[in-house]
Amino acid sequence: MSAFSDHSLFPPGSLRLNDGILAHQALMQCAGFQRRNRHWNFPQVFSPYWRLYYNFSAGHYVEHEGTRYPLAPGHFLLIPDNVLFHCVSSTKSCDHFYLHFLIQPGHLPRLRMPVAVAADSVSLAMIKKFCRELRLAHSEKVACLGVALVQWLFSQLPATNGPARLPSPSMQKVLEYIETYPEADLSNAALAKAGGVSVRGLIRRCEQELAVSPQAWVRETRLREAARLLARQSASIDEIAERLGFPNRSYFTRRFTGFFKISPAAFRKKWLARSSSRV
């Protein structure tokens, strides 16, 4: 296996995407091309980044909750952040492209599993140009191409996958407050104050714009933060549960296991050195 380029960091700052239907913010994290990749077996992959995979020939696949998602030239595979999956390679070698990126919370369809997006002539031309710029180590061009590719990809998702517009200004404030202060008091009263709305208005807007209650969104955000802490820090499970407002370890474990399909202890054990791997 050889990679002719791997950009771990793109120019700082987020780049705005606007296509008239979808609007969100993307921050490219890393990208690379691996020629004749034969060894692509990575169990228990989990990270805070979205991932985009494309193979120039069939061979590898991603497994998520018992379902296989093959990588092949006819489509891209999009994997949401904080989704546990497995990378599996076949016996044949494949030229493999990957892109990792972050999206501002609340600005995207709430996907919970990998999604295949059909490739067309435009996206295939973008991928070929992307790989050329990677080889030449043109970081700024690579970053711009990454944003364009992400914009194209999300514009292809069916409207049923999520909202077609950004949350309202008040809900954006609430979402940013939850994301920034997951350890704070995130009661409905506190969230309503952060968004400059009444508690009734908060509940109504949250259900209309996000299709969940405010506290369901808080719980999900805290579980994602818990996974990040389990993978990145040495704090005990009890300390993490207490820090993020869960009443006890038992309740936290039930919620975490129900959401990620793996217990906190098993997740931490299986994570090992995955945080430093790129696949």
GITAMO-V205176 format. One record per run of one state. SS is the DSSP state (~ for helix, > for strand, _ for the rest). FROM is the first residue (numbers start at 1). TO is the last residue. If there is no record, write none. Layout:
<<SS/FROM/TO> <SS/FROM/TO>>
This chain:
<<_/1/1> <>/2/7> <_/8/14> <>/15/18> <_/19/22> <>/23/37> <_/38/41> <>/42/45> <_/46/49> <>/50/55> <_/56/60> <>/61/64> <_/65/66> <>/67/70> <_/71/71> <>/72/72> <_/73/74> <>/75/79> <_/80/84> <>/85/88> <_/89/93> <>/94/103> <_/104/114> <>/115/118> <_/119/120> <~/121/136> <_/137/138> <~/139/155> <_/156/158> <~/159/161> <_/162/168> <~/169/180> <_/181/187> <~/188/195> <_/196/198> <~/199/210> <_/211/213> <~/214/232> <_/233/236> <~/237/243> <_/244/248> <~/249/260> <_/261/263> <~/264/271> <_/272/273> <~/274/276> <_/277/279>>
